[in-house]
Amino acid sequence: MKKKQLLSSAFVWLKDVGLKAFAVLALVVGGFYVIAADINWPTSPPNPTTGVVGMFVGESKTAYTAALDYVTSGATCDGITAPDGQIVNGAHICTPDEIVNSYNHGTAGISAIFTYISSPTLWINSGPPGFTANANDCQGWKYDVTKAQDLSNPVFGTIWTFGAKKGNLLLCESGKKFACCK
């Protein structure tokens, strides 16, 4: 008799735990669905996404020529003029993922939107060093480009070369504009 009661209570416990596990799983899946539903992929460039990964919309109004920071340098992308002449508010400095996303999700003529920019290379934010060099977004865009470069420890930022469709490192003294994404 004890075995029967033990099996019965074990079955009730498993049934109860199974229902709770199913409820938790349903909540997690529902949460992912809500997040994914907010991502809208563009239909044509430079129509940006409204989700996790943005797209290239233009270049900053000014070049990086002074010690700034991430917030101040990012603000140079706000209110830029897109290739179609529209003013773009709320743009920020592009990341490598956003540049690649612009090529991957744009139309066959995505390269055409890069032809209007004033420079074939623009700064992008790539975050902490991924190299043995001091390549850290020009020290978070705080590097003072007016001081003499210490050639024993040069400071670099990441640029995107639009014609060649590739990224590279560049000394921070270079007066480049920022690539802007939204």
HELIX and SHEET records of a PDB file:
HELIX    1   1 LYS A    2  ALA A   37  1                                  36    
HELIX    2   2 TYR A   70  ALA A   75  1                                   6    
HELIX    3   3 PRO A   96  HIS A  105  1                                  10    
HELIX    4   4 ILE A  110  PHE A  114  5                                   5    
HELIX    5   5 ASP A  137  TRP A  141  1                                   5    
SHEET    1   A 3 PHE A  56  ALA A  63  0                                        
SHEET    2   A 3 LYS A 177  CYS A 181 -1                                        
SHEET    3   A 3 HIS A  92  ILE A  93 -1                                        
SHEET    1   B 2 ILE A  80  THR A  81  0                                        
SHEET    2   B 2 ILE A  87  VAL A  88 -1                                        
SHEET    1   C 3 THR A 121  ILE A 124  0                                        
SHEET    2   C 3 VAL A 155  THR A 161 -1                                        
SHEET    3   C 3 ASN A 134  ALA A 135  1                                        
SHEET    1   D 3 THR A 121  ILE A 124  0                                        
SHEET    2   D 3 VAL A 155  THR A 161 -1                                        
SHEET    3   D 3 LYS A 166  LEU A 171 -1                                        
END                                                                             
